[in-house]
Amino acid sequence: MHESNRLKVAILGAGSWGIALGNHCQSIGHDVRLWEFDPVAARRLEQQRERPQVLKNIRIHDSINITNDLNASIKNAELILLVVPSHVCRSVLKQLTQSQIQSNAVIVNCAKGIEIETLKRISEIVEQELPSFTPRYAVLSGPSHAEEVAREIPTAVVVASTDELVGRFVQQSLNSFHFRIYRSRDVVGVELGGSLKNVIAIAAGICDGAGFGDNTKAALQPRGLAEMSRLGQKLGANPLTFAGLSGMGDLIVTCMSRHSRNRYLGEEIGKGKKLAHVLESMTMVAEGVRTSQAVVKLASREDVEMPISFQVFDILFKDKEPKQALHELFAREVKPEIW
């Protein structure tokens, strides 16, 4: 990378995705600082340069500065990547309001979720907490497991911003030969695609765990995509976005991959385990659990039919048997495929 294109990049969140993105940004020539909120974990990361419990056999590059000081991490940063679980995004953004964030910095959300309490997407939370950065906000999403991005396995994602120049800036700053970035103006669609697919991925895992078979799982994905698109359109998204990387692409990989936390959680539930037990055994966050709660509220508020998502919620929180949920889905009144 030419020196004039070298950016100061702050990665907020040192989980698997934050580490993978940090190494990626360093590999293409940027000056990277990685923020970890836990001071003990930050010191350990600084010393060991790895976090095998979330990302095995991947070393954090020696030139990446790891810190627990949020102000130090974002000082003079031109790109700030928000890579924390969605339910703590508001808390981190509130901290940023008290920090020395540059007025010309671009905030790139890399989280996939909806705030349960308010039913707001991350862009809407940014608008509330950091309104001056609303025009300088982008979201990065798509089929991109950290385990593969960290190993430079070819990956394609999409970045969406309502401002075309901001979208181009992020695209050109993060694109590489193994991490291809497409561009969109549909922030609503890209955010919702990345969030809603996690609920359908839990359903896919339930299919695996309960032994429903390939036919059932193959039916689940396009029908799940249909209800994702229905809610998206009601909330102002372009339906074509759900046929792209942040919709269909992310849905496929999350429903099928061994790396998928949400699919894994669903599989364990399908085998008969209780939600609390499965969550206790996991070291990483399965965003679809919280998102299922938000989706039920959103769909009810907007009067959108989302039968698969509602059944997932009932299995997770009302102890409904997966076979009963499947029976109810198939017993529904028949209708045209596209409606």
Secondary structure, DSSP 8 states (H G I E B T S, - for coil): --GGG--EEEEE--SHHHHHHHHHHHHTT-EEEEE-S-HHHHHHHHHH-EETTTEEEEE--TTSEEES-HHHHHTT-SEEEE-S-GGGHHHHHHHHHTS---TT-EEEE------TTT---HHHHHHHH-GGGGGGEEEEESS--HHHHTTT--EEEEEE-SSHHHHHHHHHHH--SSEEEEEES-HHHHHHHHHHHHHHHHHHHHHHHHT--HHHHHHHHHHHHHHHHHHHHHTT--GGGGGSIIIIIHHHHHHH-TT-HHHHHHHHHHTT--HHHHHHH-SS--HHHHHHHHHHHHHHHHT---HHHHHHHHHHHS---HHHHHHHHHTS----S--
